[in-house]
Amino acid sequence: MAPQIASFDPYELQRAKQLARAEDDARLASDAVSRAELERRNGMFSAFDPSLMRIGRRRVPFRKS
């Protein structure tokens, strides 16, 4: 039996995102979460653990051709 290959369905992603937005709106309306908490939870870097992050400059040696 051939292995199944995962596929990406943009419509399913759109539905999932819309559902998440509706859930966020409902939680805001019921005061289950504050706007600030929701913004922090849904922020750009919310998936990363800040204690493991490091901002720095990568040094790449310059080579003459």
C-alpha positions in Angstrom: 0.0 0.0 0.0 1.4 3.4 -1.0 1.9 6.0 1.7 -0.6 8.8 1.8 0.7 12.3 1.0 -0.6 15.1 3.1 -2.3 17.9 1.2 -3.0 21.5 1.9 -6.6 22.7 1.6 -6.8 26.5 1.6 -10.6 26.4 2.1 -10.2 24.3 5.2 -7.6 26.7 6.6 -10.0 29.6 5.8 -12.8 27.8 7.7 -10.6 27.0 10.7 -9.4 30.7 10.9 -13.0 32.0 10.6 -14.1 29.6 13.4 -11.2 30.8 15.6 -12.2 34.4 15.0 -15.8 33.7 15.9 -14.7 31.9 19.1 -12.5 34.9 20.0 -15.4 37.3 19.4 -17.6 35.2 21.6 -15.0 35.1 24.4 -14.5 38.9 24.2 -18.3 39.5 24.3 -18.7 37.3 27.4 -15.7 39.0 29.1 -14.0 35.5 29.4 -10.8 37.1 28.1 -9.5 40.7 27.9 -8.6 42.3 24.6 -5.0 42.6 25.7 -4.8 38.9 26.7 -6.3 37.9 23.3 -3.9 40.1 21.4 -1.0 38.5 23.4 -2.3 35.0 22.7 -2.9 35.6 19.0 0.2 37.7 18.4 2.9 37.1 15.8 5.3 35.3 18.2 2.7 33.6 20.4 3.8 30.1 19.2 7.4 30.7 20.5 8.7 30.4 24.0 10.3 33.8 24.7 12.8 32.2 27.2 14.2 30.2 24.3 14.5 33.1 21.9 17.6 35.0 21.1 18.1 37.9 18.8 21.5 38.3 17.5 23.6 38.9 14.4 24.9 35.9 12.4 28.5 36.3 11.3 29.1 34.9 7.8 32.6 35.1 6.5 33.1 37.1 3.4 34.9 35.3 0.6 36.4 36.9 -2.4 35.8 35.2 -5.7 
